[in-house]
Amino acid sequence: MSGLVVVGVDGSASGLAAVEVAAREARWRGAGLRVVHAFIWPAMHVPLGPSPLGPPEGGVRNMVERLLTEAVERARAAAPEVDVSQASVTGEPLTVLEAQSRSAELVVVGSRGMGGFVGLLVGSTAVHLAAHGQCPVLVVRDQSGADGPIVLGVDGSVAGERAVDFAFAEAALRNAPLLALHAWTTWNASLPPPQDASTPYANPPSALGAEEERLLYEALAGHREKYPDVVVEHRVVHGRTREALIEASRSAQLVVVGARGRGGFAGLLLGSVSHALLHHAHCPVAVVRGADMHH
């Protein structure tokens, strides 16, 4: 057995949806699945056993056992051939899952946990994990088009290369088409060399568009050779990246983005585009950090 997929569960419906997605991911990858619950109560000195006045099956520890059992049963039903293990780890969810991500090839979480505030579309654990996880993080929001494409946001940055690789590998595993989408505005476009030296900025917009097309082809070139069976559609859109990706997510089975794109602030681990997608995409979102972002 090669790798390990980790899924965080907390008893919420979104956590159980994440378990099914994680079980399928493990099956596609030929990996094991570890169902993890971050057991925060001992740290808060809550009594864990049944109350002397309550039923013997009461108490926090029994509740956790039940939710882990339910999650494992759900995983086995979704992918019977996958080797499933479970762990209840004392600690705060982000710390627990970040530690788990060090030995995993993928961590899957629901978009909103029990500890989340109702008004927040995505729990803080999912957002923080996408920024700090040591492997790609798949956040399960609504399931939309199960047979739709995998949408990849391409920004041409070096940090984005891992996202490109993850999206191609995922498309190959799922036998799904890949839609590589690159959005540009005149603010973020790569300027081509000027047409003639006397008028350095006299570039017609079509020249900008052509330059962005070239950037997209270059970003994908090596990956297309590595995954010749993946059907790829290129789409260069004039407009804002987050709107273009959110729109494309309506018919997608997964959206893949790098954690930080061009124009990101150095201190920001999660770019505004990946942040917006975690909150507004219509399908699950995978955030893949670049090689330079592990420190």
N, C-alpha and C positions, 0 to 999 in steps of 0.2 A: 504494500500500500504506500503510495507516494506521499501525498500531502494531507493537510487537515483543513477543514472548513469549520469555523467557530460561529455559533449563533447565540446571541444574548436573549434570554427570556425573562419576563417579569410578571407573567400572568395576564398581560393585556392581550386583547384581540390582535393588535398589530404585531405583538411578539409571536403569536402563533402563526400568523401569515408569514412572518420572517422564517419560521422553522421550516415551512413547506418549501419556500424558495431555497433555503440553505441545503435542504436534503437533496433537491434536484441538482444544485450546483455540485454537491459532493459526488452524486452519481455520475454526472457528466465528466468530472475530473478524475474519477477513480480514487477519490479521497475519502478519508474518514470524516465523521461529523461529531463535533463535541457541543453538547447543549449546556450552556453555562448560565447560572443564575448568580448575580452579585448579591450576596446575602448581607445587607447593610445593618440589620437590626442588632447583631451582637455588639457591633461597634458603638451602638447607641444605648447599650446596657438595658435593652428590653428583655424581660424574662421570656425564654424561648419555649419552655415546656407548656403542657396544658395547664390551665388554671385549676386549682383544687376544686373550685365550684363548678367548673365546666365539664363538657364531655372529654373522655380520654383522647379522642382523635382531634381535639382542638389544639390551639397553640400555634405559634408562628412556625416552628420547625416542621410540624406536620403539614402546614399549608404549603411550605416551600417544597416538601417532598411530593405533594400532590401535583403542584404546577409543573415540576420537573418531569414527573411520570406522564402527565398529559402531553407535554411537549415532545417527549421521546416517542410516545405512541403515535403522535401526529407525524413525526419524522419517518417512523418505520412504515406507516401507511403510505406516505408520499413516495418513499424510495426504499422498498423492502431489502434491496441487496446492499445497502450502505451500512457499514459498521458504525453504530451510534454509541457514544458514551456520554455520561453526564457528570457535571461538577457543580457543587454549590460552594462558592468562594466568598469568604468574608471580606467585605470592603465596599467601597463606593463604586457604582457601575463603571464610570469612565476609567478609573484606575485598574479595575479588574480586567476590563475588556482590552485596554491598551496593553497590559501585560500579556494577555492571551494572544494578541495580534503578533507578538514577536515570533511565535512558533507556527503561525497559521499562514496559509496562502490567500485566505479571504476571511473577513469577518462580516457577518450579516446581522443587522439589527432592524427592529421595527422603527417606523418613523416617529412613533409617539408612545412613550411608556407610561406606566401608571404614575410615575413620579412627575410627569409633565404637567404644566399648567394647561388648562383647557383651551385658552386662547392661542397657545403656541401650536403652529402646524407641525413642527418637528421638535421633538424633545431635545434638550440641551446635550444629552449623552450622544445622540446621533451626530449632531453638528460638531461637537468637540472631538469625537472619535474620528470623524472624517478628516479633521485637521491634524490629529496626533497619532493615529494608528500607524503601525509599522508595516502594514500590508494594505492592499486595496480594501475599501469598506463599501459594502452594498447596503443601501438604506431602502427598505421596502415600504414604499408608499402604495397608492392604489395600484392594482394590477390593471393595465389597460390591454393593448393589443398583444395577445399571447403569440400571434404569428406575425406581428409587425417586425420592422427592422430593429437592429441595434443602432442607436444614433450616437455618433461620436462627435464631440465638440473639438475641433482642431484649431489651435491658436498659433502653431508654428514655433512654440518655445521649446527649448531643450527639456524643460521640466515636464512638458506635455508628452514627451515620447513614450513614457511608460503607459500613459493612458491609451495611446494609439495601439501599443502592443497588447494591452489588456483587452481592448475592444475587438481586435482581430482574433485573438485567442478565444474570446467568448463567442464570437460569431461562428468560429469553426466548431466549438463544442456544441452549440445550440443548432448548428446547421441553419443559421439565419443570415439574411442579407445585412450588409453594413451600409448605413448612410453616413458618410463623412461630411460634416457640415462646418463650413467656415464662414463666419459673419464678419463683415468689415464695414466701417464707416470711414469717412475721410479723416476722422480723428485718429483711428488706430491703423490705417493702411500702411503697408511698407511702400515707401516711395521708390518707383523704378528710377534708373538713371535718366537724367533730363534728356529731352529729344535733341536740343542743341544748346551749347554752353551759354549763348547770349540770353536765353529765357529759361532759367533753371526751374521755374515752377509752372511752365506752360504744359502741364500734363493733362490731356483730356481725361475725364473720368473713366473712359473705357480702358485707358492705359493702366490706371490703378486697378481696375477689375482684373485685367489680364495678369498683372503682377500677383494679385491675391490667388488667382487660379494656379499660377506656377508654384506659389508657396504651398498650396494644398497638395499638389501632385508630389512635390519634393518630400513633404512630411510623411507621405504614405508609401513612397516608392519601395523601400526595402521590405516593408511589411507585406506588400502585395506579392513579392516574390516568395516570401516565407509561407504565406497562406494562399496558394494559387486557387484553391477551391472556393474562397469566400467571394461572393458577388458584391462588388463595391459600387455605390453610386456617390459621385461627388456633387456637392451642392455649395456654390458660393453665393451668399446672400448679402445684399447691401442693406444693412440694418444692424440693430443692436443684438449682440450675441445672446443675451439671456432670453429676450423675447423670441428669437428664432428657435432656440433650443426648447423652450417651454412649448411653443407651438408644435414643433416636430415630435415632442413627447406624447402628444395626444394619440398617435397611432403606433407608438413604439413599444417594444417589450422591455427595453432597458435604455437608459441614457448614460453614457460614460464621459466623464470630464476629468481633467487634471485638477489638482487642488489649487493651483495658482497659475494664472496666465500672464500674458504680456501686460505690462503696465501695473502689475501688482506691487503693493508696498512691501518692502523687505520683511517687515515685522508681521505681516498678515499671512498666516499659514493657509487660510482658506480664502480664495479669491471671491469677489462679489458674485461672479457668475455661478460658481459651484454652490455658494451660499443660497443664491436665489433659486437654483434648481432644487436643492434639498427641500425648500419650502413650497415650491409651486409646480414642480413637474407632475405630469399625469401618470407616471409609471415609476418603477424603481430606478434609483440613481446609484451608479458606482462612482466613487471619488478615488482617484488613483494619484498618490503623491509621487513627485519626481525623486530621482536618486539623490539629489542634493538636499532633500528636505528631512533627512532622518536625524538631524542633530538639533 
